[in-house]
């Protein structure tokens, strides 16, 4: 197990670390984009005596930068909120943007690289027009095929930028693309979106936040969200558990309702094995029913453990892991004939731009 996994599972273990261990831990946290998150865990007053001063200073530098990103993100979300004020339909912040708006546990030390929002497909054109009128633009470099792909085959618009904003904006109308093997109806998720005090923007319910992030991580790409996204879900899960002891069962029931049991199984299974997350027995029994067949489970656990471990741990098979995850992500994203056509078009694009 990596040192970062061990500390995320039990922060008390930091008292046993020597100088070389601290160097390794900080390197792992930096690689996983979790240095500021680690600071929120280890640099509280109650833990500070166990953390070397040099390590505290390194983590504090990352925390300062993440604090700056969060201030910028809040400001830029306020621009989007002004547009949402005039909308007669829900405009829902997703992932990091939502964590900030909710000020929930996953916001602590959470870096952002873009902003994500969700509107229903029926309102997508209206919201796009409102954004464009407010100065948001698509890249002029986007190809005709990419435009077609986003508009017809994807679950989001092409990324948008505002000349006065630091972050890219991704506007979604679903959490999975319509061609996906596990494609779902987004309406039940949008219907249960929750109001945010002091903002016209909304967020997904806590259960749907977990399911969305789990789905994005395990079904939309090659686990690019990484360990940070899994830990986000662990923090939200534990926070909600303190409010309602029945939350684990409610979460699993919601996953079954939305047909998202498999991605939830994958992230909770990894979090239980590597990050010390405990799922109550009744909920665990339901969770096991969502697992893939044993051969597939063994393979997926291997791929998860490889991909979600900082470099330097269990990475002997890194190239084959990345290849298998790449193949899997595309195989479940589109039917075979459409996938073959898509990959040929993208390969032709790369050849032309080379």
N, C-alpha and C positions, 0 to 999 in steps of 0.2 A: 504494500500500500504506500502511496506517496505521502510525504509529510503534510502536504496541503489537505489531502483527504482526511488524514488523522486529526489535524487541528480543527477542521470544519466539523468533524464528528464529535470531538471532545477537546475544547480549548484548554482544559486543564493540563493537557499533555505538553503544552509549551514550556512548563516549568522544568521538563526533563531534557530540553534541547541544549546542545552545546554550540559553540561558535560556528562550526561547519554546518551543523543542522540548520541554524538560522540563515546562513548564506543560501543553502539549498531551498529552504522554505520560501524565502523572499524571491528567489529566482522562479520557483514554481508559480507563486502568486502573480508575479509580473507576466509570465507567459500566459496564464489563464485570465488575464485582465481582471484580477481580483485583489490587487494590492490595497486599494481603498476599502474594499469590503473586509479584508483581513484586519485592517486598522480598526474598523468599527467593532470587531469581535475581540481584539487583543489589547487595544489601547484605552479601554475604559479604566476608570480609577481602580476598580477592584482587581484588575489583572495586571496593572502597569508594572508592578514590582517584578513580575516574572519575565518582562520583555526588556532586553538590553536597550540602552539609550540609543545606540546607533540604529538599531532596527526600528525603534519608534520614529526616529527622524526620517528614515527612508519611507516608511508608511505614511507619515504625516505629509510629506511632499506629494504623494499620489492623492491623498485625501483632499489637499488644497486644490489640485487640478480638477478632481471630480466635483468638488463643491462649485467651482467656477462653471463647469459644464452644466450642472443642474440649475444654476442661476440663469444661464443662457437659455436652457430648455424651458424653464418656467416662463421667461419673457416671450419666447417664440410661441409657446402654447397659448399665451394671452392673445397673440395675433389671431390664432386659429379660433380661439374662443369668441372673439369679436365677430367673426364670420358666422359661427354657430349660433350666436344670439338671434340672428334673423331667420334661422332655419326652423321649419315646422316639424322636423323629424330629428331623431337622435343622431348626434355626432359623438362617437365613442372613442376615447383615447385607449391605446393598446400598449401592453408591455411596459417598457421603462417610463414612457410618458404617463401611463395610468398609475404606476407606482408612485410617481411624484405627486400627481393630483390627489391620490388617496392618502399620501404620506404614510404608506404602510411599511411593514418591516423590510420588504424587498427594495425600498428606495435607499436604504442605508448603504453608502459607499458604492452605489450603482452608477456606473458610467453609461453614457448614451452616445450613439453614433448617428442616430436618426430619430425621427418622430413618426409614429404610426397612428392612424385613425381609421375607424370603420364606419361606413354608412351603408344602408341597404342598397341593393343594386338598382332598385326603382328610383332612388334619389341620387344616384351616382352622377348623372349628367348635370343635374342642378348644382350639386356641391362642387363639381369640377369647374363649372362656369363661375361660381362665386369666388373660388380660389384664384382663377385666372384674372378676374376683375380686380382682385386685391393685390395682384403683382406676382403671384406664383406662376412659374413657367416650367415647361418640359425642356429637357436638353435638346438642342438642335442637332446633336450628333446621333440621335436615335435613328436606327434604320427603319425602312418601311416594314421589314419583316418583324422587327422587335415591336413596332407599333401594333402590327396585327396580332402578335403573340399576346401582348398585354391586354389588348382590347377584347380579343375573342377567346383566348385559351387560359388566361391567368385570372387570379382572384384579386388583382389590384391594378391600379393605373401605373403608367411609367412614373418613376421617381420625379418629384417636383422640387424646384428650388426657388427661393425668394432672394433678390439681390441684397437684402438687408439681414438675411438670416444665415446662421452658421450651419443649421441642420437641414438635411434632406427630409422631405415629407413623403411618406408612402400612404396612399389612400386605398384602403381595402374595401371590398364589398362582400368578402367571405374570408374564412380562415384557411381554406384549401381551395385550389383551383377546380373548376367544374369538371375537368377531365380526370381528376384524381380518383384512384381506386376507392378511397374512403371519403369522397366528396359528401358534404353535408349541406343541409338547408341552414342558412345563417339566421333566419327569422327568429327561431326560439332563443338564440343567444342575444340578439338585439332586443327582443321583448323583455328580457330580464336585466338589461343594463340598468345601472344604478346612478342616481343623481349624485353630483359632487357639490358639497356646500360651497357657495360663493363662485360657482362656475357654471356656464351653460353646457359645458362638456360633460359627458358621462363616462363611466367605466364599466367594464364587465363585472358581474358578480364575482366574489372571490373564487368560487368553484370554477366558474368559466374562465377566469384569469389563469388558473392552474391548467385547465384543459387546453386553452388556446396555446399557452407557451409550450406545454408538453407536445401538442400536435405539431406546432411549428418546428420544434427541435427534432422530433423523431420522424416526421412524415413529409416535411417540406424541403429539407436539404440534407446535408451530410453531417448532422450534429454540429453545425457551425456555431450555434449559440453556446456550445460547450458547457463546461462545469458551472460557469456563472449562472446560466439559465436554470440548471437543475437546482442550484442552491437558492435561487430566487423562489422557486416553487416550495422548497423545504421551509423557507422563512414564512411564506404566506400560509402554508399548511399548519405550521405550529402556531402562528398567530391566531388563526381561526379556531384551532383546537382549544385554545385557552378561553374562547368566547362560547363555544358550543361543543360539548363532548361527542355529539352525534355528527360532527362535521365530516369525519372520514367516510361514514356510511352514506351521507348525503352526497359527497363528492363522487363516490363510486356509482351511486344511483343516477346521478346526473350524467356521468360518462356513458352509462348504459343507454340512457335516454337519447343521447346525441350520437351514439355509435362511435364513441371515442375511447372505448375501454382499452384498446391495445396500446395507444401512446401513453395513457395514464399508467398502465402496468409497467411499461418500460422505464419510465422515470422514477416511479416509486420503488421498483425493484432495485434499480441502481442506487437510489438514495438510501435504501435500507441496507444494502450490502456494503456501501462505501462511506456514507455520510451519517450513519447512526440514526436514521429515521425509523421510528417504530410505528407500525400500523396496528390498531387494535384487532384482536382475533376475529371478530365477526366481519369486519371490513376486509381483513386479509383473506378470509375464505372466499369472499366475492371476487377479490382481486385475482386470485389464482385462476379463477374461471376465465379471465381475460388473457391469460398467457398463450403464446403460440405453442405449437407442438414442440416436444422436447428437443429434437435436432435443431430446429430453428431458434429455440430459446438459447441453447448452448452457443450457437453462432452469434446471435445478437448480443448476448452478454459479453462475449469476447470482443466484439466490435465496439460496444459501449465502453468497456474497460480500457481498451486501447485509445479510443478517441477522446475520452473524457479524463484521461490521466495526463498531467503535465509532461512535456517532453523530457525524456530521460528515464521514464518509468514505463515498463511494459511496452516499449516502442520498437521492439525488434521486428514486428510485423507491420510497421506504420504504412509503408507504401501499399501493401496488399489490403490493409484496412481501409485506406482512403479510396482505393479502387473499388472495393466491394460496396462501400457506402455510397459511392457515386453511382454505381450501377443500380443499386437498390432504390435510391432516391428517384432516379429517372424511370425505373421499371414500374413503380407504383404511381408515378405522376401522370402517365398517359397510356392509352392503349398502344399495343406494339406498332401498328402501322403508322399512327400519328407520331409516336416517339421516333421511329426511324426517319420520317420526313423531317421532324424538328432537328434531329442531330445532324442530318445531312446539310440542312440550311445553315446551321450554326458553324459547321466545319467549313462550308463554303465562305461564310463571312470572315472567319479567322484567316483563311487562305488569302482572301482579297486584301485584308488589312495588314498582312505580314510584309 
